[in-house]
Amino acid sequence: MTDSGADVTGATGERPGGSRARLVRGPGLLVVWLYGVMSVGAVSRSVYQIATEYERAPLAYSLSAIAAVVYAFITYTLVRGGETARRAALVSCAAELVGVLVVGTWTLADPSAFPDATVWTDYGMGYLFIPVLLPVTGILWLRKSRH
């Protein structure tokens, strides 16, 4: 940081002296907190469902597990910070948004393919639409935090 409070980072997202540029500041703190909560919820849900009733809805439970991995990875990259992590989180948020839109549309078009809900069913209606709003918010924040 300079005396003016501006962030001084190189192309790698590293600050002089080796510390990484932080992504978890301001609105980014809320984004990382929500991704952390979604990670815990999706991991818990998918582990329980896969362990106890996988044969009932293997596609839905597998998609919930994929969502959990995506949420955990985005949480990790946001906390890690730096330009490389920011880019990885940006790509992951975009992939997550595509997943939510594809699965959300699929669950509406062919409900019989999903005997049980996924995290992304009906665009995340069971999670107050956070699964569709969070990647959009994440993308906006990560684009704004570009150095």
Contacts in CASP RR format, 6 or more apart in sequence:
PFRMAT RR
TARGET T0000
AUTHOR 0000-0000-0000
METHOD contacts of the structure
MODEL  1
MTDSGADVTGATGERPGGSRARLVRGPGLLVVWLYGVMSVGAVSRSVYQI
ATEYERAPLAYSLSAIAAVVYAFITYTLVRGGETARRAALVSCAAELVGV
LVVGTWTLADPSAFPDATVWTDYGMGYLFIPVLLPVTGILWLRKSRH
1 7 0 8 1.000
1 8 0 8 1.000
1 15 0 8 1.000
2 8 0 8 1.000
7 15 0 8 1.000
7 21 0 8 1.000
7 147 0 8 1.000
8 15 0 8 1.000
8 16 0 8 1.000
9 15 0 8 1.000
9 21 0 8 1.000
9 82 0 8 1.000
9 83 0 8 1.000
9 147 0 8 1.000
10 83 0 8 1.000
10 147 0 8 1.000
11 83 0 8 1.000
12 82 0 8 1.000
12 83 0 8 1.000
12 84 0 8 1.000
13 20 0 8 1.000
13 21 0 8 1.000
13 81 0 8 1.000
13 82 0 8 1.000
13 83 0 8 1.000
13 84 0 8 1.000
13 86 0 8 1.000
13 147 0 8 1.000
14 20 0 8 1.000
14 21 0 8 1.000
14 82 0 8 1.000
14 83 0 8 1.000
15 21 0 8 1.000
20 80 0 8 1.000
20 81 0 8 1.000
20 82 0 8 1.000
20 85 0 8 1.000
21 81 0 8 1.000
21 82 0 8 1.000
21 83 0 8 1.000
21 86 0 8 1.000
21 147 0 8 1.000
22 81 0 8 1.000
22 82 0 8 1.000
23 32 0 8 1.000
23 77 0 8 1.000
23 78 0 8 1.000
23 79 0 8 1.000
23 81 0 8 1.000
23 82 0 8 1.000
23 85 0 8 1.000
23 86 0 8 1.000
23 89 0 8 1.000
23 142 0 8 1.000
23 145 0 8 1.000
24 32 0 8 1.000
24 78 0 8 1.000
24 79 0 8 1.000
24 81 0 8 1.000
27 137 0 8 1.000
27 141 0 8 1.000
28 78 0 8 1.000
28 138 0 8 1.000
28 141 0 8 1.000
28 145 0 8 1.000
31 78 0 8 1.000
31 134 0 8 1.000
31 137 0 8 1.000
31 138 0 8 1.000
31 141 0 8 1.000
32 75 0 8 1.000
32 78 0 8 1.000
32 79 0 8 1.000
34 130 0 8 1.000
34 134 0 8 1.000
35 71 0 8 1.000
35 74 0 8 1.000
35 75 0 8 1.000
35 78 0 8 1.000
35 134 0 8 1.000
36 71 0 8 1.000
36 72 0 8 1.000
36 75 0 8 1.000
38 67 0 8 1.000
38 71 0 8 1.000
38 119 0 8 1.000
38 127 0 8 1.000
38 130 0 8 1.000
38 131 0 8 1.000
38 134 0 8 1.000
39 68 0 8 1.000
39 71 0 8 1.000
39 72 0 8 1.000
39 75 0 8 1.000
41 68 0 8 1.000
42 64 0 8 1.000
42 65 0 8 1.000
42 67 0 8 1.000
42 68 0 8 1.000
42 71 0 8 1.000
42 119 0 8 1.000
43 68 0 8 1.000
43 72 0 8 1.000
45 64 0 8 1.000
45 68 0 8 1.000
45 119 0 8 1.000
46 61 0 8 1.000
46 64 0 8 1.000
46 65 0 8 1.000
46 67 0 8 1.000
46 68 0 8 1.000
46 119 0 8 1.000
47 65 0 8 1.000
49 57 0 8 1.000
49 60 0 8 1.000
49 61 0 8 1.000
49 64 0 8 1.000
49 116 0 8 1.000
50 61 0 8 1.000
50 62 0 8 1.000
50 65 0 8 1.000
53 61 0 8 1.000
53 116 0 8 1.000
54 61 0 8 1.000
56 115 0 8 1.000
56 116 0 8 1.000
57 114 0 8 1.000
57 115 0 8 1.000
57 116 0 8 1.000
59 113 0 8 1.000
59 114 0 8 1.000
60 114 0 8 1.000
60 115 0 8 1.000
60 116 0 8 1.000
60 117 0 8 1.000
60 118 0 8 1.000
60 121 0 8 1.000
61 116 0 8 1.000
61 118 0 8 1.000
63 103 0 8 1.000
63 118 0 8 1.000
63 119 0 8 1.000
63 120 0 8 1.000
64 118 0 8 1.000
64 119 0 8 1.000
67 96 0 8 1.000
67 118 0 8 1.000
67 119 0 8 1.000
67 120 0 8 1.000
67 131 0 8 1.000
68 119 0 8 1.000
70 92 0 8 1.000
70 95 0 8 1.000
70 96 0 8 1.000
71 96 0 8 1.000
73 88 0 8 1.000
73 92 0 8 1.000
74 89 0 8 1.000
74 92 0 8 1.000
74 93 0 8 1.000
74 96 0 8 1.000
77 85 0 8 1.000
77 86 0 8 1.000
77 88 0 8 1.000
77 89 0 8 1.000
77 92 0 8 1.000
78 85 0 8 1.000
78 89 0 8 1.000
83 147 0 8 1.000
86 142 0 8 1.000
86 145 0 8 1.000
86 146 0 8 1.000
89 138 0 8 1.000
89 142 0 8 1.000
90 139 0 8 1.000
90 142 0 8 1.000
90 143 0 8 1.000
93 135 0 8 1.000
93 138 0 8 1.000
93 139 0 8 1.000
93 142 0 8 1.000
94 135 0 8 1.000
94 139 0 8 1.000
96 131 0 8 1.000
96 134 0 8 1.000
96 135 0 8 1.000
97 132 0 8 1.000
97 135 0 8 1.000
97 136 0 8 1.000
97 139 0 8 1.000
99 120 0 8 1.000
100 120 0 8 1.000
100 123 0 8 1.000
100 124 0 8 1.000
100 131 0 8 1.000
100 132 0 8 1.000
100 135 0 8 1.000
101 123 0 8 1.000
101 132 0 8 1.000
103 118 0 8 1.000
103 120 0 8 1.000
103 121 0 8 1.000
104 120 0 8 1.000
104 121 0 8 1.000
104 122 0 8 1.000
104 123 0 8 1.000
104 124 0 8 1.000
106 113 0 8 1.000
106 114 0 8 1.000
107 113 0 8 1.000
107 114 0 8 1.000
107 117 0 8 1.000
107 118 0 8 1.000
107 120 0 8 1.000
107 121 0 8 1.000
107 122 0 8 1.000
108 122 0 8 1.000
114 121 0 8 1.000
117 126 0 8 1.000
119 127 0 8 1.000
119 131 0 8 1.000
120 131 0 8 1.000
123 129 0 8 1.000
123 131 0 8 1.000
123 132 0 8 1.000
124 130 0 8 1.000
124 131 0 8 1.000
124 132 0 8 1.000
END
